[in-house]
Amino acid sequence: MSTNPRSVESLRLKEAKLMNLSQLVEHFVRHGQIAGKSDQTSNWYVRRLGAFESYLKKQGHSLRVTQLTLGDAERYIGFLLSKDTRWADHPYHKPDVGQRLSMTTIHGHVRSLR
């Protein structure tokens, strides 16, 4: 018995619309693991997307996937560009007050949002 790819895609879309951001991140990481991505890569995404989720929570966002907009991502990047403390949430470094995030760090957050 063959499954219609369009019906599977439609089902996935309906499922995604019911998810919140943390569920979507969990699904993304699981897919990466199945595809052979390393634990380090998975953790890299989890940290960056978790920071985005924390930012949205502080803004009072619903965190529903269907409520996420390009504007949310743009405001988050603007927030990162304006931060004046590096390493604030880093697991291995002490916070460095008065130092902006590097453009490499900002680009990493942008890549994770894509």
N, C-alpha and C positions, 0 to 999 in steps of 0.2 A: 504494500500500500504506500503510495507516494503522497507527500504533503505539499500542498500548494505554498510556494515561497511567499506569495503575497499575503496569504492568511497568517502565516507565521510572523511576517513583518508587522502586520496589523496588530496581532496579539502582543508582540513585544512593545509596540508603540503604546498600546492601551496600558500595559503593565508599567511602562516608564512614566506615564502621566500620573500614576497613583503613587509614585515614589517620592520620598523627600531626598534632600541632597546627600545625607549620610548613607542612605540605602543605595543611591546611585554610585557613590564612591566605592562602597563595598562590592557592588556588582562589577564595576570597572576593574578593581584590584583582582577579583576572582577571575575575570576574563584574562587579565594579564598573566596570572599564575598558570592558567591553563595553556596560554600561548608560550609559556616558558620564560617569562620575565623573572628576573632575580628578586629576592626578598628586599634587597637594597633599593631596587627600582620601585617596588611597591611601596616601601616606606617613604621614599622621596615624594611620591604622589600623595600619599596619605597625609604627610605633614603639611604640604602646600594647600591641598584642598581642605584640610582641617582648619587651617588658618583662614581661608576664605569663608568657611562655614561659621567660624567664631565671629568674624567681622559681620556677617549677615545677621547673626543672632543679636549682636550688640545694637544693630540698626533696627531690630524688631521685625525682621523679614520672616515670612512664613516658612521658608526653606522647602516649599513644594517645588518640584522640578518645573511644573507648568508656570510657576510664578517667577522663575529666574529670567532675567533679561540681560541684554548686552550692556545696558546702563548699569546694572548691578556690578558687572565685571569691570566696567570703566571706572566706576566710583571706587572700587576696591584697589585698582591699580593706582589711582590718584592718591588714595590713603597711603599705600606703600611708598609712593614717591615722596610723600610729606613726612614720613616717620623720621625721627631724629635719634633713634636708638637701633644699633645693629645688634644682632644675636639675642634679641629679647626673649625669644621662645626656643632658642637652639639647645639641643640636649647636651652639647659638649663645651660650649663657650659661655663665659659670663657676659651679661649685657654691656655694651659699649655705648654709653650715653654721649650724645653730641655727634654721632657719626651716622650718616645716611646709609641706607641700603645700597649695595652696589647695583649697577645696571644688570650684571649677570644674575643677581638674585631676583631682581624685578622680572627679567626675561624668563627665569625659571617658573615664576608664578604664572606668568602669561601662558607659557607652554602647558602647564598643568591645567589651566582653565580650558584650553582648547580641547 
